[in-house]
Amino acid sequence: MVVLQVMLELFFIILIGYFLAKKNVMNQDTAKRISVLVVNITFPALIIASVSANLDQGSLSSVMGIFLLGIICYAVLPLFAWIFGKCIRVPEEQQGIYQFMFIFGNCAFMGYPVLAAIFGSQAIFLGAIFNLPFNLLAFSYGIMLVCRDGEKKAGFQPSKLLNPGIVASLLALLIYGVQLRLPLILVDLCDMLGNMTTPLSMLVLGVSLAELPIKDVFLDVRIYLMSFIRLLLIPFLTYFLLQLFVSDTMSIGVAVISFAMPVASMAVMLSSQYEGNVKLASIGVFVSTLLSVITIPIISALLF
């Protein structure tokens, strides 16, 4: 029921974006401007808020353990993404965005409510720590992947690595590492800005989908293969591999549920800002999100 409620909320916002685009209230230029706002302001604020508000939770050993686990998992995922891309014969000009979709799931916007429903509120904090490497990777390697095969063939420059997402992720590590307590007004401000990330990103997705023919959204077989791997194969592989090395049930659960999420909406945001393949990213996010209504409860029921 928690998953269904979250999914319905997301889909209604997507539909609002779609409707506004069809009525010419919003267009692709508006979507691109909102994407810049999300990538540079609201999502970095969400990263800071997720750590600053939970400094007192978890022992240092458990936090460092889940952080190390996140580093290992996200270090391995790019290799798996490259292999999966070859297995489903992704065209060379789409390799970058497909690898992005394999690696990065919607861990924060959808993952946190599911983690709280299964394990309790503490799992949200552990999920935030586990996915700190996600933020570092998305705003570095993720941007490289998006730029690699965009529709305008935008080249990647190392200067793009110095961006608010990277800075916010490093600040979050520093804040928790030294137990730095930011002024309450600053924490509340980051929380308020961060809460804008989900609705804005879903609006942009709806606007992007309004530009696509329906047949392009639902008839791409390769998108369904990607979604099967993203939503079922990766979390099951994660579960069985971690069972061999990790004894803490909650740590395994946080990793598996995080990797069971659909494609991150950041795929659309980054593609829009860095002139990547917005069309393919929008289809991947939409289709995988739709299918996750079925797959997330299956993962939760079978594993936990």
N, C-alpha and C positions, 0 to 999 in steps of 0.2 A: 504493500500500500504506500509506503514511503517513496519507493522508486516510481510508482505510477503517478503519485502526486507531483513529484519533481518533474517527471517527463511531460505531464500535461501543462504545467506552468511554462516549461521551456517551449513547447510547441505552440502555445497560445501567443507567446512573444514573437516567435518566428512568423506566425500567421499575421500578426499585426504589422511586422516589417514588410511582409509580402504585400499586404493590402495597401500600405502607405506607398510602396513603390508603384503599384498598379494605378493608384490615384495621383501619381506624380507629386506626392507630398515629399517623398525622399527619392534620391537617385543614386547612381554609382559614385558620383562625386561626394555626396553627403556621406555615403557609407565609408569611403576612403578617409574622410576627415574624422569620422567617429572612430575608425580603426586606429588612426594616429593617437587619438585621445586614450583609447583603451591600452594600446601597447606602451605608451610613454607615461601615462599618469595613473589610470585606475588599477591596472594589474600590478604594477610595482607597489602601489599603496596596499593592495591586498596581501602581497608577500610580507611587507613590514607588519601589517596589522595581525596576521596569523601567528607570528612569533611573539610580538610585543605583548599581546593580550594573554599569553600562556607561559610566562616565564617561570611560574611556580609549579607547573605540572611536570611530572616525570622525574625520575632520578637521572643524574648525569650519565651513569652507565647505560641505562636503557635508551636515553636519547642518542648517545654516541653510537650505540649498537644499531638503532634503526637508521641513523644517518649513514653509517658505513654500509649497511645493507642497501640503502638507496643508491649510493655511489656505485656499488658493484653491479646492481641490476641495470642501472642506466648506462653503465659502461659496456655491458654485454648487448643491450638492445640494438644498437646500430648495426652490429654484425648480423643479428637475426633478421633485422629489417632488410639488409642487403640480400641475404639468402632468400627470404620470402619474396622479394621483388623479382628475383631471377626465376623462382619456382612458378610464379603466375605469369611470367613473360611480360612484364611491364615494359612498354616502349621506352627507349633510351631518353626521349624528351620528357617523360613523366616520372623517371626514376626518383628525382628529388622529392617531389610532393608525396609520392607513395611511401617512400622511406619515412618522411615526416609523419604520415598518418599511422604507420606501423609503430613508431616509437612513442608518440605523444598522445596520451588519452586525456579525457576531460576529468582529471583527478580532483580538482578543487570544486567546480561548480556542481557536479553530480556525485563525485566520490565521497565528499564529506558527509552529506546526509545519509548515505548508505552505510558508511562506516559507523556513524553514531547509532543507527538502528540495530546493527549487528553486535557491536562491541561496547557501546556507551560513548559518552562525550569525550573521554580521554583519547579515544582513537582518532578524533579529529586533529588533536595536537600532534599525535604520532604521525598521522598522515601528512601534516604540514612539514614536519621534519624530514620524513622519508622522501618527499617530493621537492625538497630544496635543490637536489641535483637536476631535477626536471627543469626548474627555472633557469639554472645556469646553462644547461644543454640547449634548451629551446631558444634562448636569446643569443646563442653562439652558433652551434652546429645546426640548429633548426633554421636560422636565418640563411646559412650557407645552402641548405637543401632547397629552401624556397627560391633563392636567387638562381640556383643552378639551372632550372629549366622553366622559368617563368615564360608567360606568353610574349613578353617583350624582351626575353633573354637578358634580363638585368644581371650585370656582373656583380660578384661579391667583392667588397673591399674590406680589409681588416679593420678599418675605422668603424665599421658597423658593429664590431664587437663591444665598443664603448657605448653602451646604451643604458637607459634607465632600468631595464629588466635585470641586466648583469649587476649593476650598481646596487639595486634593491636586494638581490639575492645575497651578495657579499655582505651587505649591511645586516641582513637578517641573521647570517651566521655569526657576525661580530656581536650583535645584540644578545643573542642567546649565549654565546661563548663567554662573554664577560658579564652576563646578567645585567646589561645596561637598561635601566628603567627610563624610558622616554616620558616627557611630560604628558599627563593624561589628555590634555586637549589635542596633542599631536597624535596620540594613539587613536582617539575618537575620530579625528579628521581622516586618518588613513583608513579606518574601518568604514567610515561613511563613503569615501571615494571608492574603496575596494568593493563595496556592495553594489556599485554601479556597473561593475565589469560584466556580470552575467546578462542582465537585460540588454545592455548596449551591444554585446557580442551577438546575442540572438537576433536583435533587430537587424544588424548588418548581414547576418546569414539569410534572413528573410528577404532583404533587399536584393542580395546576390542571386537567390533562387528565382526571383521574379524575372530575371533576364534570361532564364534558361527554358528551352522547350521541355515539356513534361517527359518526352521520350528519352531525353538526355539524362534526366534524373533517375529514372527507374530501369532503364534497359541496358545499362553498362554492367555486363556480367563480372568484369574484373573488380568492380567496386564491392560486389557481394562476396567474392573470394577474399578480398582484403578485410571485409567486415568479419567474416568467419574466423580468420586468423587473429584479428585484433580482439574480438569479443570472446572467443572460446579457446582457441589453441594457445595463445600467449599466456592467459591466466592459468590454464591447466598445466602447461610446461613450468610456469613459475612455481606452482604449488608442489609439484612432484620433485623439482630440483631443490627447492628450499627445505623440503622435508628431510633431505639427506644431510643438511648442514646446520639448520636452525631449529632450536627446540622450543622457542617462545611462540605460542599459538597466535597471540595478537600480532606479533611482528609479521608472521606469515600471512595472516588475514589482511593486514594493511597493504602488504605488497600485492597480494592476489586481487583484492578488490580494486586497488588503484589501476592495475593493468587490465581489469575487466571493463573499464570505462570505454565509451565510444571515442571517436577521433576528437581531439581537442579543438574547441572553437577558435583557439589561437591560430590554427592553420589558415582560417579565413582572414583573421586580423593581420597576420604577418604577410600573407600573400597580397592583400590589398595594399599595405603600406610599402612593401618592397617589390611591387609589380610582378608578383608571382602568378601562378595559375589559379586564379580565384575561382574559376568555374569548377575545376576538378576538386579543389578543396571544399567548396560549398556542397557539392554532391556527396563527397566522402563523409563530411560531418553530418549531413542530414540523414543519409541512408543508415549509417552506423548508429546514430542516435535513435532512429526509429526501431531498428532491430534490437537495440539494447534493452528495450522494454521487456523482451522475452528472455534474452540471454543473462542479464544480471540476476534476476531471481533464480535462474537455473544454477548459476555459479554459487550463489549464496546458499541455496538449499543442498546441493550436492557436497560442497566442501565444508560447510559450517553448520 
